[in-house]
Amino acid sequence: MLTFNLRVLVLESHTFQRSIAVAMLQHMGCAHVFQAAEGAQAIELLKQIGSVDIALCNLYMDDIDGLEFLSCVDELGLAKSVIISSSISAELLLNIRQFVNVLGLNLLGSIANPIQYGDLKALLKKHLSMPGVSMADNEPVNDLGDDEICSAFARGEFVSYFQPKCDLRTGEFRGVEVLTRWQHPTKGLLYPPSFMQVLERCGLLNELLFTQVKQSLALQSHLKIRGHSVNYALNVMASQLSDGSLSMGIKKLLGTYAASGSGLTFELTESGSLEINRTTLKCLIHLRMMGCRLSIDDFGMGFSSMHRLCQLPFTEIKVDREFTKRFLIDDRSKAIINSTLALGKTLGMTVVIEGVETEEQRLQLVELGCTQGQGFLYARPMSAFHFAQWLSDKKSSLQGDLNWT
């Protein structure tokens, strides 16, 4: 039996189906299970009890439909993840996933009525495996105040974690994405959803990026002595590009560490908030002039993709993990990956596939012509110490394979 303290709302108009779902969740150890028969009733309930971890909802409601319910839930910040309890096609599920992603919620999947115990349990485990959700303690961390987060940042409690990118054909190391974690003194390791909005609100995103660059360049210098050449990919939000000091700050750090810009890639998340204007172009062109690479992240999940590829000096496309999850069973996701590969080849851009988790995915992606990817199949994000050890082990393993042949 699961023993995690999940808070789950069941929104289902059918009394019997609702009671079955509630009973299953309680049997799995979800101590806080709430239920509602109508969308408006569910919203009022959530306003009283506060946010839940998961909203299990039927899309087809009499008063307000599921999409309106989810929009309201997102606007009020009343849920983290969503499970659709309706029989829907794979094509419609993909459309709903896109809608939920735009809202900022996490769609765990769909489950048909009558609900099967094993299917529901698998989706709960999927939520528990999400970044920011502790497997040992699922109590929410939304009690963290702005002052606490900003003070922790000033004390240097935010550290860089590293997730490798590899050649899908050979397994060779190709680079690493730099991610931020908060080493909280009592709550353990916390993930970006716990603090990123506060850092943005407090105007600390550039300082966070500069901290990541410093940690990456220091590690780069250390690994170079050991014979490792590493490219570090760092995430940049669209709002940061309007700050004229961003590129100059990066240039100063490269000079301080006597490092080349070619060792850095900046991944720009594709979102509707990116404006193509003089300031944005100037910042990106400055980075390219330093030798840095530019990647358009989460490709296919935002807006105006083709326009941005034409207007901005990108050198890499990262295909969002949602397409990787579904391409083995969904022809549209497979077609999007194929089209992106063709586009990258035509434009002379590297294409990186995110979310590679199984050997079957890897083999099929290689067959499609994919060459680079990252995901749990290769490694989870890790500390600088463990990354250095992983890199040494990887190099020794590949040299052993070469000696064997």
Long-range contacts (C-beta under 8 A, 24 or more apart in sequence): 1-27, 1-28, 1-29, 2-28, 2-29, 2-30, 2-121, 2-124, 2-125, 3-29, 4-29, 4-30, 4-124, 4-128, 4-135, 4-138, 5-30, 5-31, 5-32, 5-138, 5-139, 6-30, 6-31, 6-32, 6-53, 6-54, 6-124, 6-127, 6-128, 6-138, 7-32, 7-34, 7-49, 7-51, 7-52, 7-53, 7-54, 8-32, 8-33, 8-34, 8-52, 8-53, 8-54, 8-55, 8-56, 9-34, 9-35, 9-36, 9-42, 9-45, 9-46, 9-52, 9-54, 9-55, 9-56, 9-57, 9-79, 10-34, 10-35, 10-36, 10-56, 10-57, 11-35, 11-36, 11-37, 11-38, 11-39, 11-42, 11-55, 11-56, 11-57, 11-58, 11-61, 11-66, 11-69, 12-37, 12-56, 12-57, 12-58, 12-85, 13-37, 13-38, 13-58, 13-61, 13-62, 14-58, 14-113, 17-85, 17-113, 17-114, 17-115, 20-114, 20-115, 21-56, 21-85, 21-115, 21-120, 24-115, 24-117, 24-120, 25-56, 25-120, 28-120, 28-121, 28-124, 30-124, 38-62, 38-63, 38-64, 39-63, 39-64, 39-65, 39-66, 39-68, 39-69, 39-72, 40-64, 42-69, 43-69, 43-72, 43-73, 43-76, 43-78, 46-73, 46-76, 46-78, 46-79, 47-76, 47-78, 50-78, 51-77, 51-78, 51-79, 51-80, 51-140, 51-142, 52-78, 52-79, 52-80, 53-79, 53-80, 53-81, 53-127, 53-133, 53-138, 53-140, 54-79, 54-80, 54-81, 54-82, 54-83, 54-108, 54-124, 54-127, 55-79, 55-81, 55-82, 55-83, 56-82, 56-83, 56-85, 56-111, 57-82, 57-83, 57-84, 57-85, 58-84, 58-85, 58-86, 58-113, 59-84, 59-86, 59-88, 59-96, 60-86, 67-96, 67-99, 70-99, 70-100, 70-103, 70-105, 71-103, 73-105, 74-103, 74-104, 74-105, 79-105, 80-105, 80-106, 80-127, 81-105, 81-106, 81-107, 81-108, 81-127, 81-130, 82-106, 82-107, 82-108, 83-107, 83-108, 83-109, 83-110, 83-111, 83-120, 83-123, 84-109, 84-110, 84-111, 85-110, 85-111, 85-112, 85-113, 85-115, 86-110, 86-112, 86-113, 87-112, 87-113, 90-326, 90-329, 90-330, 91-330, 91-332, 94-326, 94-330, 94-332, 94-333, 97-322, 98-301, 101-301, 101-322, 106-130, 131-191, 131-192, 131-193, 132-190, 132-191, 132-192, 132-193, 132-194, 134-188, 136-188, 137-188, 141-187, 141-190, 141-194, 142-194, 144-194, 144-195, 144-198, 146-198, 146-201, 146-202, 149-182, 149-195, 149-198, 149-199, 149-202, 150-198, 150-199, 150-202, 150-204, 152-182, 152-184, 153-199, 153-204, 153-207, 153-208, 157-182, 157-183, 157-184, 157-185, 158-182, 158-183, 158-195, 158-208, 158-211, 159-183, 159-215, 159-383, 159-384, 160-211, 160-212, 160-215, 160-216, 160-384, 161-381, 161-382, 161-383, 162-232, 162-381, 162-382, 162-383, 162-384, 162-387, 163-374, 163-379, 163-380, 163-381, 163-382, 164-374, 164-378, 164-379, 164-387, 164-390, 164-391, 164-394, 165-233, 165-352, 165-372, 165-373, 165-374, 166-372, 166-373, 166-374, 166-378, 167-371, 167-372, 168-353, 168-356, 168-362, 168-365, 168-366, 168-370, 168-371, 168-372, 168-373, 169-366, 169-371, 170-398, 171-378, 171-394, 171-398, 172-398, 173-391, 173-394, 173-395, 174-231, 174-372, 175-230, 175-231, 175-232, 175-233, 175-265, 176-230, 176-231, 176-232, 176-233, 176-387, 177-232, 177-233, 177-234, 177-235, 177-267, 177-374, 177-381, 178-212, 178-215, 178-216, 178-232, 178-233, 178-234, 178-235, 179-235, 179-381, 180-208, 180-212, 181-381, 200-237, 200-239, 205-237, 205-239, 205-240, 206-240, 206-243, 206-245, 206-246, 206-249, 209-234, 209-236, 209-240, 209-246, 210-249, 210-250, 210-253, 213-250, 213-253, 213-264, 214-253, 214-257, 215-384, 216-264, 217-253, 217-254, 217-256, 217-257, 217-259, 217-263, 218-257, 219-384, 219-387, 219-388, 220-257, 220-259, 220-263, 221-257, 221-259, 222-388, 223-388, 223-391, 226-388, 226-392, 227-395, 228-391, 228-392, 228-395, 229-263, 230-263, 230-391, 231-262, 231-263, 231-264, 231-265, 231-293, 232-263, 232-264, 232-265, 233-264, 233-265, 233-266, 233-267, 233-295, 234-264, 234-265, 234-266, 234-267, 235-266, 235-267, 235-269, 235-297, 236-266, 236-267, 236-268, 236-269, 237-269, 238-268, 238-269, 238-271, 238-273, 238-274, 238-275, 238-280, 239-273, 241-268, 241-274, 241-279, 241-280, 241-283, 241-284, 242-279, 242-280, 243-283, 244-279, 244-282, 244-283, 246-283, 247-282, 247-283, 247-286, 247-287, 247-290, 248-286, 250-287, 250-290, 250-292, 251-286, 251-290, 254-290, 260-291, 261-287, 261-290, 261-291, 261-292, 262-291, 262-292, 262-293, 264-292, 264-293, 265-292, 265-293, 265-294, 265-295, 265-315, 265-316, 266-292, 266-293, 266-294, 266-295, 267-295, 267-296, 267-297, 267-318, 268-294, 268-295, 268-296, 268-297, 268-312, 268-314, 269-297, 269-298, 269-302, 270-296, 270-297, 270-298, 270-299, 270-300, 270-301, 270-302, 270-303, 270-305, 270-308, 271-302, 271-303, 272-302, 272-303, 272-304, 274-308, 276-307, 276-308, 276-311, 276-312, 280-312, 281-311, 281-312, 284-312, 284-313, 285-313, 288-313, 288-315, 295-352, 298-354, 299-340, 300-336, 300-340, 309-343, 309-347, 314-349, 315-349, 315-350, 316-349, 316-350, 316-351, 316-352, 317-343, 317-344, 317-349, 317-350, 317-351, 317-352, 318-351, 318-352, 318-353, 318-354, 319-351, 319-352, 319-353, 319-354, 320-354, 320-355, 321-354, 321-355, 321-375, 322-355, 324-353, 324-354, 324-355, 324-356, 324-357, 324-361, 324-365, 324-373, 324-375, 325-355, 327-361, 327-364, 327-365, 328-360, 328-361, 328-364, 334-368, 337-365, 337-368, 337-370, 338-368, 338-369, 341-368, 341-369, 341-370
